[in-house]
């Protein structure tokens, strides 16, 4: 699945970026040290294996790629799981993804309703 440059896809990337930004800025004591995440894991868990979407989300929140498939924000000292757990993050991202990329008509809100809220 790839991302297209439609208004809904741009809003999807923005909403996921806002979520990630809120998570990494939530606890001030870890901000200077920063965080790290494996790109493949982030893409799989938070972006439905859409690497283009994952890259856009990470770049919008200040992350930079490094060697070995990891991305860093700040010094990259702490794993992202220092401030959130994967299960919670996955669940929230899945809800957001369902708003913009419904699996079936009856399984999630229509995009028009998601955009209105």
LOGU-574619 format. One record per residue: residue number from 1; residue in one letter; z, x negated, y of N, C-alpha, C in turn. Coordinates in nm, 3 decimals. Layout:
// residues N
KOLLUM;NUM;A;Z;X;Y;Z;X;Y;Z;X;Y
...
END
This chain:
// residues 117
KOLLUM;1;X;0.000;-0.085;-0.117;0.000;0.000;0.000;0.000;-0.090;0.124
KOLLUM;2;X;-0.085;-0.061;0.218;-0.090;-0.141;0.339;-0.065;-0.053;0.461
KOLLUM;3;X;-0.023;-0.116;0.566;0.005;-0.045;0.688;-0.123;-0.033;0.772
KOLLUM;4;X;-0.141;0.079;0.835;-0.253;0.099;0.926;-0.198;0.106;1.067
KOLLUM;5;X;-0.283;0.084;1.164;-0.239;0.088;1.303;-0.249;0.228;1.362
KOLLUM;6;X;-0.185;0.322;1.297;-0.177;0.458;1.350;-0.046;0.471;1.427
KOLLUM;7;X;-0.037;0.569;1.515;0.090;0.588;1.587;0.209;0.607;1.492
KOLLUM;8;X;0.189;0.682;1.385;0.300;0.705;1.290;0.343;0.574;1.223
KOLLUM;9;X;0.247;0.487;1.188;0.283;0.360;1.124;0.353;0.266;1.223
KOLLUM;10;X;0.312;0.272;1.349;0.380;0.191;1.451;0.523;0.240;1.470
KOLLUM;11;X;0.542;0.372;1.469;0.676;0.428;1.480;0.761;0.392;1.358
KOLLUM;12;X;0.700;0.392;1.241;0.771;0.352;1.119;0.823;0.209;1.132
KOLLUM;13;X;0.736;0.117;1.172;0.778;-0.023;1.188;0.886;-0.034;1.295
KOLLUM;14;X;0.873;0.041;1.402;0.973;0.036;1.509;1.108;0.088;1.463
KOLLUM;15;X;1.107;0.197;1.387;1.234;0.254;1.340;1.303;0.160;1.241
KOLLUM;16;X;1.227;0.100;1.151;1.287;0.004;1.057;1.338;-0.119;1.132
KOLLUM;17;X;1.264;-0.164;1.233;1.308;-0.279;1.313;1.436;-0.247;1.390
KOLLUM;18;X;1.444;-0.124;1.442;1.565;-0.084;1.514;1.685;-0.085;1.419
KOLLUM;19;X;1.666;-0.036;1.299;1.773;-0.036;1.199;1.818;-0.179;1.170
KOLLUM;20;X;1.723;-0.267;1.140;1.757;-0.405;1.107;1.823;-0.475;1.226
KOLLUM;21;X;1.772;-0.451;1.346;1.833;-0.510;1.465;1.977;-0.465;1.484
KOLLUM;22;X;2.001;-0.337;1.462;2.138;-0.285;1.474;2.230;-0.349;1.371
KOLLUM;23;X;2.179;-0.372;1.253;2.260;-0.433;1.147;2.297;-0.577;1.182
KOLLUM;24;X;2.199;-0.656;1.226;2.229;-0.798;1.251;2.308;-0.820;1.379
KOLLUM;25;X;2.311;-0.721;1.469;2.388;-0.736;1.592;2.521;-0.662;1.589
KOLLUM;26;X;2.550;-0.601;1.477;2.671;-0.518;1.463;2.799;-0.600;1.473
KOLLUM;27;X;2.804;-0.712;1.407;2.924;-0.796;1.406;2.896;-0.924;1.483
KOLLUM;28;X;2.950;-0.932;1.602;2.921;-1.043;1.695;2.957;-1.180;1.638
KOLLUM;29;X;3.060;-1.186;1.555;3.106;-1.317;1.507;3.003;-1.387;1.418
KOLLUM;30;X;2.906;-1.313;1.364;2.804;-1.375;1.278;2.672;-1.399;1.350
KOLLUM;31;X;2.658;-1.351;1.472;2.529;-1.359;1.540;2.485;-1.502;1.568
KOLLUM;32;X;2.575;-1.588;1.612;2.537;-1.727;1.642;2.491;-1.799;1.517
KOLLUM;33;X;2.564;-1.780;1.410;2.526;-1.845;1.283;2.398;-1.785;1.226
KOLLUM;34;X;2.373;-1.659;1.251;2.250;-1.595;1.207;2.248;-1.561;1.058
KOLLUM;35;X;2.133;-1.515;1.016;2.117;-1.464;0.880;1.988;-1.514;0.817
KOLLUM;36;X;1.983;-1.502;0.686;1.862;-1.538;0.610;1.837;-1.429;0.507
KOLLUM;37;X;1.711;-1.414;0.471;1.673;-1.317;0.368;1.546;-1.368;0.300
KOLLUM;38;X;1.536;-1.342;0.171;1.413;-1.375;0.100;1.311;-1.268;0.132
KOLLUM;39;X;1.194;-1.310;0.179;1.093;-1.217;0.224;1.053;-1.119;0.115
KOLLUM;40;X;1.028;-1.168;-0.004;0.984;-1.082;-0.114;1.087;-0.975;-0.146
KOLLUM;41;X;1.214;-1.011;-0.142;1.320;-0.914;-0.170;1.329;-0.810;-0.058
KOLLUM;42;X;1.319;-0.856;0.067;1.323;-0.762;0.178;1.205;-0.665;0.171
KOLLUM;43;X;1.086;-0.717;0.146;0.967;-0.631;0.137;0.981;-0.530;0.025
KOLLUM;44;X;1.030;-0.574;-0.090;1.043;-0.485;-0.205;1.151;-0.380;-0.182
KOLLUM;45;X;1.264;-0.419;-0.131;1.377;-0.327;-0.117;1.369;-0.237;0.005
KOLLUM;46;X;1.311;-0.286;0.114;1.317;-0.213;0.240;1.183;-0.158;0.288
KOLLUM;47;X;1.074;-0.208;0.234;0.942;-0.170;0.285;0.846;-0.127;0.175
KOLLUM;48;X;0.900;-0.084;0.062;0.816;-0.033;-0.047;0.707;-0.132;-0.088
KOLLUM;49;X;0.743;-0.260;-0.092;0.652;-0.369;-0.130;0.534;-0.386;-0.034
KOLLUM;50;X;0.544;-0.334;0.085;0.439;-0.349;0.186;0.470;-0.474;0.268
KOLLUM;51;X;0.406;-0.585;0.233;0.439;-0.712;0.298;0.399;-0.714;0.445
KOLLUM;52;X;0.294;-0.644;0.481;0.254;-0.639;0.622;0.359;-0.565;0.705
KOLLUM;53;X;0.409;-0.454;0.653;0.514;-0.380;0.721;0.641;-0.465;0.730
KOLLUM;54;X;0.678;-0.531;0.622;0.797;-0.616;0.621;0.786;-0.727;0.725
KOLLUM;55;X;0.670;-0.790;0.734;0.649;-0.896;0.832;0.664;-0.842;0.974
KOLLUM;56;X;0.607;-0.725;1.001;0.618;-0.665;1.135;0.762;-0.633;1.169
KOLLUM;57;X;0.835;-0.580;1.074;0.976;-0.545;1.098;1.058;-0.670;1.127
KOLLUM;58;X;1.040;-0.773;1.046;1.118;-0.897;1.065;1.081;-0.965;1.197
KOLLUM;59;X;0.953;-0.972;1.229;0.913;-1.036;1.354;0.964;-0.961;1.476
KOLLUM;60;X;0.964;-0.829;1.470;1.012;-0.749;1.584;1.161;-0.768;1.609
KOLLUM;61;X;1.234;-0.812;1.509;1.378;-0.830;1.526;1.417;-0.977;1.538
KOLLUM;62;X;1.319;-1.064;1.561;1.349;-1.203;1.591;1.357;-1.298;1.473
KOLLUM;63;X;1.319;-1.254;1.355;1.322;-1.340;1.238;1.200;-1.432;1.238
KOLLUM;64;X;1.216;-1.551;1.178;1.105;-1.646;1.166;1.095;-1.692;1.022
KOLLUM;65;X;0.971;-1.716;0.975;0.956;-1.762;0.837;0.995;-1.909;0.823
KOLLUM;66;X;1.043;-1.943;0.705;1.079;-2.081;0.673;1.021;-2.115;0.536
KOLLUM;67;X;1.047;-2.233;0.491;0.997;-2.275;0.360;1.064;-2.197;0.249
KOLLUM;68;X;0.996;-2.186;0.139;1.054;-2.123;0.020;1.061;-1.972;0.024
KOLLUM;69;X;0.987;-1.910;0.115;0.984;-1.765;0.119;1.102;-1.699;0.188
KOLLUM;70;X;1.185;-1.779;0.253;1.298;-1.722;0.326;1.261;-1.704;0.472
KOLLUM;71;X;1.326;-1.606;0.535;1.313;-1.583;0.679;1.451;-1.596;0.740
KOLLUM;72;X;1.456;-1.648;0.863;1.583;-1.672;0.930;1.585;-1.605;1.067
KOLLUM;73;X;1.704;-1.566;1.107;1.730;-1.527;1.246;1.853;-1.607;1.287
KOLLUM;74;X;1.851;-1.662;1.408;1.958;-1.753;1.446;1.949;-1.880;1.362
KOLLUM;75;X;2.062;-1.931;1.320;2.065;-2.052;1.237;2.041;-2.023;1.089
KOLLUM;76;X;2.044;-1.896;1.052;2.021;-1.860;0.912;2.133;-1.897;0.819
KOLLUM;77;X;2.254;-1.904;0.870;2.369;-1.949;0.791;2.409;-1.849;0.683
KOLLUM;78;X;2.413;-1.721;0.717;2.465;-1.618;0.626;2.353;-1.536;0.562
KOLLUM;79;X;2.374;-1.494;0.438;2.278;-1.400;0.381;2.292;-1.265;0.453
KOLLUM;80;X;2.185;-1.190;0.458;2.189;-1.059;0.524;2.298;-0.970;0.464
KOLLUM;81;X;2.329;-0.992;0.337;2.432;-0.911;0.270;2.572;-0.938;0.324
KOLLUM;82;X;2.586;-1.031;0.416;2.715;-1.054;0.481;2.753;-0.935;0.569
KOLLUM;83;X;2.653;-0.863;0.621;2.680;-0.751;0.711;2.634;-0.616;0.658
KOLLUM;84;X;2.568;-0.614;0.545;2.527;-0.488;0.482;2.504;-0.515;0.333
KOLLUM;85;X;2.507;-0.410;0.255;2.474;-0.428;0.114;2.335;-0.373;0.089
KOLLUM;86;X;2.268;-0.428;-0.012;2.130;-0.388;-0.041;2.117;-0.240;-0.073
KOLLUM;87;X;2.212;-0.185;-0.144;2.202;-0.045;-0.185;2.201;0.048;-0.064
KOLLUM;88;X;2.288;0.023;0.032;2.294;0.104;0.153;2.166;0.087;0.234
KOLLUM;89;X;2.124;-0.038;0.254;2.003;-0.065;0.331;1.881;-0.003;0.265
KOLLUM;90;X;1.870;-0.017;0.134;1.757;0.044;0.061;1.754;0.194;0.080
KOLLUM;91;X;1.867;0.257;0.069;1.875;0.402;0.081;1.830;0.450;0.219
KOLLUM;92;X;1.877;0.383;0.323;1.838;0.421;0.459;1.689;0.396;0.481
KOLLUM;93;X;1.640;0.282;0.437;1.498;0.250;0.453;1.411;0.349;0.375
KOLLUM;94;X;1.455;0.388;0.258;1.380;0.485;0.179;1.370;0.619;0.253
KOLLUM;95;X;1.478;0.660;0.315;1.477;0.784;0.393;1.378;0.774;0.508
KOLLUM;96;X;1.380;0.662;0.578;1.287;0.641;0.690;1.143;0.638;0.639
KOLLUM;97;X;1.119;0.565;0.532;0.984;0.559;0.474;0.936;0.698;0.432
KOLLUM;98;X;1.023;0.777;0.373;0.985;0.912;0.331;0.946;1.000;0.449
KOLLUM;99;X;1.008;0.976;0.564;0.972;1.053;0.684;0.827;1.027;0.726
KOLLUM;100;X;0.783;0.903;0.712;0.651;0.865;0.761;0.545;0.857;0.653
KOLLUM;101;X;0.587;0.836;0.531;0.493;0.825;0.419;0.543;0.913;0.305
KOLLUM;102;X;0.534;1.043;0.322;0.588;1.133;0.218;0.519;1.113;0.083
KOLLUM;103;X;0.600;1.121;-0.021;0.549;1.109;-0.157;0.472;1.234;-0.196
KOLLUM;104;X;0.529;1.347;-0.164;0.461;1.475;-0.189;0.502;1.572;-0.081
KOLLUM;105;X;0.429;1.678;-0.066;0.456;1.775;0.040;0.599;1.830;0.035
KOLLUM;106;X;0.650;1.859;-0.083;0.782;1.918;-0.095;0.896;1.819;-0.102
KOLLUM;107;X;0.866;1.691;-0.113;0.971;1.591;-0.135;1.034;1.538;-0.007
KOLLUM;108;X;0.968;1.553;0.107;1.025;1.500;0.231;0.977;1.579;0.351
KOLLUM;109;X;1.036;1.548;0.465;0.997;1.618;0.587;0.855;1.579;0.627
KOLLUM;110;X;0.781;1.671;0.683;0.648;1.635;0.737;0.662;1.537;0.852
KOLLUM;111;X;0.563;1.454;0.872;0.565;1.353;0.976;0.591;1.416;1.112
KOLLUM;112;X;0.532;1.532;1.139;0.549;1.598;1.268;0.697;1.626;1.295
KOLLUM;113;X;0.772;1.666;1.192;0.915;1.690;1.210;0.991;1.560;1.231
KOLLUM;114;X;0.950;1.455;1.160;1.016;1.326;1.175;0.994;1.271;1.316
KOLLUM;115;X;0.873;1.289;1.369;0.843;1.240;1.502;0.917;1.320;1.609
KOLLUM;116;X;0.943;1.446;1.580;1.010;1.531;1.678;1.159;1.504;1.685
KOLLUM;117;X;1.216;1.445;1.580;1.362;1.423;1.580;1.402;1.292;1.638
END
